[in-house]
């Protein structure tokens, strides 16, 4: 078996596979299960002061390993993460990345306490590219842990946003967030598969892979020294190899283990170990 250890922003990971932000990382219990299954790091659901109230249903499959969702942010309030969930991961065998957003005010209120509670890194995320620099600057000004900036394929100026985030002090980039808005109509009812005013939702899973590869390649060519977590569309160890070949430091996945079960992490790491002897 190949040595799969890697370093992300100076922190060692047992392997390059990260469970990205989503339903599997809703709590300490969920994150610990992902670590035990083989993920080397985990990104929490995006933490805000108030817990999200999600519509029901808010996730639906659209076939071929992809999902649509109308999820908002963490189901638990920041106080729960700070007092209970993050401290409960102190002995866990994995790196904890706290996702925080979606405004500089939220980051200012939470960043320091999230790190004190046990987050090894922060990942800042916003719905708007224009807000990202202020999120990065705020997080860097309040903490001394690495800060990742998560960028969205919905932004036409994505690479300009990457440049600005790095200039503001971001230690690495997570590429990409889910794509949307998208729409899926149930042909039996003639109505959108998910609720909401127009039935719009956000796309994740296998359908994103070619887009993720292109964006990760663009970011890595532009900033070859910057750590990048390639997130979006990873279904197999072969997909991981492709992401690593275009320059990614680590690879995030969520939709596939959500659909196939978290034992996918261990199987994929084992397969990656065999492939890396040949390809990486």
C-alpha positions as CSV (number, residue, x, y, z in Angstrom):
1,X,0.0,0.0,0.0
2,X,1.3,3.4,-0.9
3,X,1.9,6.1,1.7
4,X,-1.2,8.4,1.2
5,X,-0.3,11.0,3.8
6,X,-0.5,14.6,2.6
7,X,-0.2,18.1,4.1
8,X,-3.0,20.6,3.8
9,X,-2.0,24.1,4.8
10,X,0.7,22.7,7.0
11,X,-1.5,20.1,8.7
12,X,-0.9,16.4,8.1
13,X,-3.8,14.3,6.8
14,X,-3.7,10.5,6.9
15,X,-4.9,10.5,3.3
16,X,-6.2,13.1,0.8
17,X,-9.9,12.2,1.2
18,X,-12.1,14.7,3.1
19,X,-15.8,14.6,3.8
20,X,-17.0,18.0,2.6
21,X,-19.8,20.0,4.2
22,X,-23.2,18.5,4.2
23,X,-25.7,16.2,5.9
24,X,-23.1,13.6,7.0
25,X,-21.2,16.3,9.0
26,X,-24.3,17.6,10.9
27,X,-22.8,16.8,14.3
28,X,-19.8,15.4,16.2
29,X,-21.4,11.9,15.9
30,X,-21.7,12.2,12.2
31,X,-18.2,13.4,11.7
32,X,-16.7,10.8,14.0
33,X,-18.4,8.1,11.9
34,X,-16.9,9.5,8.8
35,X,-13.4,9.4,10.4
36,X,-13.9,5.8,11.5
37,X,-15.0,4.9,7.9
38,X,-11.7,6.3,6.5
39,X,-12.1,10.1,5.8
40,X,-9.0,12.0,7.0
41,X,-10.7,15.3,7.6
42,X,-14.2,16.6,7.7
43,X,-15.9,20.0,7.0
44,X,-18.8,20.7,9.3
45,X,-22.1,21.9,8.0
46,X,-21.9,25.7,7.7
47,X,-22.2,27.1,11.2
48,X,-24.2,30.2,12.0
49,X,-25.5,31.7,15.2
50,X,-29.0,30.4,14.6
51,X,-29.9,26.9,13.5
52,X,-31.3,26.6,10.0
53,X,-34.9,25.6,9.5
54,X,-35.0,23.6,6.3
55,X,-38.0,22.8,4.1
56,X,-39.3,19.3,3.9
57,X,-38.2,17.6,1.8
58,X,-35.0,19.3,1.0
59,X,-32.9,16.7,-0.9
60,X,-33.9,14.6,-3.9
61,X,-32.0,12.3,-6.2
62,X,-31.9,13.0,-9.9
63,X,-30.2,9.8,-11.0
64,X,-26.6,9.0,-12.0
65,X,-25.1,9.8,-8.7
66,X,-26.4,13.4,-8.4
67,X,-28.6,15.3,-6.0
68,X,-30.6,18.5,-5.8
69,X,-31.0,20.2,-2.4
70,X,-32.5,23.2,-0.8
71,X,-30.6,22.9,2.5
72,X,-29.5,26.1,4.2
73,X,-26.8,25.7,6.9
74,X,-26.2,23.8,10.1
75,X,-29.2,22.2,11.8
76,X,-27.5,23.0,15.2
77,X,-26.9,26.5,16.4
78,X,-23.3,27.8,16.9
79,X,-23.7,27.5,20.7
80,X,-24.2,23.8,20.4
81,X,-21.1,23.4,18.1
82,X,-19.0,25.5,20.4
83,X,-20.1,24.0,23.8
84,X,-20.6,20.3,22.7
85,X,-19.9,19.2,19.2
86,X,-16.4,20.5,18.5
87,X,-15.1,19.6,22.0
88,X,-16.5,16.1,21.5
89,X,-14.2,15.6,18.6
90,X,-11.0,16.4,20.6
91,X,-10.0,12.7,20.6
92,X,-11.2,11.9,17.1
93,X,-8.7,10.6,14.6
94,X,-9.1,13.2,11.9
95,X,-8.8,16.9,11.1
96,X,-11.8,19.1,11.8
97,X,-12.5,22.0,9.5
98,X,-15.3,24.3,10.7
99,X,-17.4,25.9,7.9
100,X,-18.6,29.4,8.8
101,X,-20.5,32.0,7.0
102,X,-22.3,33.6,5.2
103,X,-21.4,37.1,6.3
104,X,-18.4,38.8,7.9
105,X,-20.6,39.6,10.9
106,X,-21.2,35.9,11.5
107,X,-17.5,35.1,11.1
108,X,-16.6,37.9,13.5
109,X,-19.0,36.5,16.1
110,X,-18.0,32.9,15.7
111,X,-14.5,32.3,14.4
112,X,-12.5,32.7,17.6
113,X,-14.9,30.5,19.6
114,X,-15.0,27.8,16.9
115,X,-11.2,27.6,17.0
116,X,-11.1,27.6,20.8
117,X,-13.6,24.8,20.8
118,X,-11.4,22.6,18.7
119,X,-11.6,23.5,15.0
120,X,-8.2,22.8,13.3
121,X,-9.0,25.0,10.3
122,X,-11.8,27.3,9.1
123,X,-13.5,27.3,5.8
124,X,-15.4,30.5,5.0
125,X,-18.3,30.4,2.6
126,X,-20.7,32.9,1.2
127,X,-23.5,33.2,-1.4
128,X,-21.8,36.2,-2.9
129,X,-18.3,36.6,-4.3
130,X,-18.3,40.2,-3.2
131,X,-18.4,39.1,0.4
132,X,-15.6,36.7,0.4
133,X,-12.7,39.0,1.0
134,X,-14.3,40.5,4.1
135,X,-14.9,36.9,5.4
136,X,-11.3,35.9,4.8
137,X,-9.9,39.1,6.4
138,X,-12.2,38.7,9.4
139,X,-11.3,35.1,10.0
140,X,-7.5,35.7,9.6
141,X,-7.7,38.7,11.9
142,X,-9.3,36.7,14.7
143,X,-7.5,33.3,14.5
144,X,-4.2,31.7,13.8
145,X,-5.4,28.5,12.2
146,X,-5.4,28.0,8.4
147,X,-8.4,29.6,6.6
148,X,-9.8,28.1,3.4
149,X,-12.0,30.1,1.0
150,X,-14.7,28.1,-0.7
151,X,-15.6,29.4,-4.2
152,X,-18.7,28.9,-6.2
153,X,-19.1,27.9,-9.9
154,X,-22.0,30.3,-10.0
155,X,-19.7,33.3,-9.9
156,X,-18.6,34.5,-13.4
157,X,-15.5,36.1,-11.7
158,X,-14.5,33.0,-9.8
159,X,-10.7,33.3,-10.6
160,X,-10.7,37.0,-9.7
161,X,-12.4,36.0,-6.4
162,X,-9.7,33.4,-5.8
163,X,-7.0,36.0,-6.4
164,X,-8.7,38.5,-4.1
165,X,-9.1,35.9,-1.3
166,X,-5.5,34.8,-1.5
167,X,-4.4,38.5,-1.4
168,X,-6.5,38.9,1.7
169,X,-4.7,36.1,3.4
170,X,-6.5,32.9,2.6
171,X,-4.3,29.9,3.1
172,X,-6.1,27.7,0.6
173,X,-9.0,27.3,-1.7
174,X,-11.9,24.9,-1.7
175,X,-13.3,24.4,-5.2
176,X,-16.2,24.2,-5.8
177,X,-19.6,24.7,-4.0
178,X,-22.8,23.3,-5.5
179,X,-24.1,24.6,-8.8
180,X,-27.4,26.4,-9.3
181,X,-30.1,27.3,-9.2
182,X,-31.3,24.2,-10.9
183,X,-34.8,22.7,-11.4
184,X,-36.2,19.2,-11.5
185,X,-39.9,18.6,-12.3
186,X,-41.8,15.5,-11.2
187,X,-43.6,14.4,-14.4
188,X,-46.3,12.6,-12.5
189,X,-47.4,15.8,-10.7
190,X,-46.1,18.4,-13.0
191,X,-44.7,20.2,-10.0
192,X,-41.1,20.9,-8.9
193,X,-39.5,17.9,-7.0
194,X,-38.5,20.2,-4.2
195,X,-40.6,23.0,-2.7
196,X,-40.0,26.7,-2.5
197,X,-41.4,29.6,-4.5
198,X,-40.1,28.3,-7.8
199,X,-38.8,24.9,-6.9
200,X,-35.2,26.0,-7.5
201,X,-32.4,23.9,-5.9
202,X,-28.7,23.3,-5.9
203,X,-26.9,20.5,-7.8
204,X,-24.2,18.3,-6.3
205,X,-22.7,14.9,-7.2
206,X,-21.3,13.2,-10.3
207,X,-22.8,15.8,-12.8
208,X,-20.3,18.3,-11.4
209,X,-17.1,16.4,-12.0
210,X,-15.9,17.8,-15.3
211,X,-16.6,21.4,-14.2
212,X,-14.8,20.8,-10.9
213,X,-11.7,19.4,-12.7
214,X,-11.6,22.4,-15.0
215,X,-11.9,24.9,-12.2
216,X,-9.4,23.2,-10.0
217,X,-7.0,23.0,-13.0
218,X,-7.5,26.7,-13.6
219,X,-6.8,27.6,-10.0
220,X,-3.8,25.4,-9.7
221,X,-2.2,26.7,-12.9
222,X,-2.7,30.2,-11.7
223,X,-1.5,29.5,-8.2
224,X,0.6,26.3,-8.2
225,X,1.8,26.9,-4.7
226,X,-1.6,27.2,-3.1
227,X,-3.3,24.2,-1.4
228,X,-6.6,23.4,-3.1
229,X,-9.4,21.0,-2.0
230,X,-11.1,19.7,-5.1
231,X,-14.8,19.2,-4.1
232,X,-17.6,18.3,-6.5
233,X,-18.5,15.2,-8.4
234,X,-16.0,12.7,-6.9
235,X,-17.5,9.2,-7.1
236,X,-14.5,6.9,-7.4
237,X,-10.8,6.7,-6.5
238,X,-10.2,7.3,-10.2
239,X,-11.9,10.6,-9.9
240,X,-9.6,11.4,-7.0
241,X,-6.6,10.6,-9.1
242,X,-7.8,13.0,-11.8
243,X,-8.3,15.8,-9.3
244,X,-4.8,15.2,-7.9
245,X,-3.3,15.1,-11.3
246,X,-4.6,18.6,-12.1
247,X,-3.0,20.0,-8.9
248,X,-5.4,19.4,-6.0
249,X,-3.8,18.8,-2.6
250,X,-6.8,17.0,-1.2
251,X,-10.2,15.9,-2.4
252,X,-13.6,16.5,-0.9
253,X,-16.7,14.2,-1.3
254,X,-20.2,14.1,0.1
255,X,-22.9,13.1,-2.4
256,X,-21.5,9.7,-3.2
257,X,-21.0,8.5,0.5
258,X,-24.4,10.0,1.3
259,X,-25.9,7.8,-1.5
260,X,-23.8,4.7,-1.1
261,X,-23.0,4.7,2.6
262,X,-20.0,5.9,4.5
263,X,-18.1,2.7,4.0
264,X,-17.4,4.2,0.6
265,X,-14.6,6.2,2.3
266,X,-12.6,3.2,3.3
267,X,-13.1,1.4,0.0
268,X,-12.1,4.5,-1.9
269,X,-8.9,5.1,0.2
270,X,-7.9,1.4,-0.4
271,X,-8.4,1.7,-4.1
272,X,-6.6,5.1,-4.2
273,X,-3.6,3.4,-2.5
274,X,-3.4,0.8,-5.3
275,X,-3.9,3.4,-8.0
276,X,-1.3,5.8,-6.6
277,X,1.4,3.3,-7.0
278,X,0.8,3.6,-10.8
279,X,-0.5,7.1,-11.4
280,X,0.4,9.7,-8.8
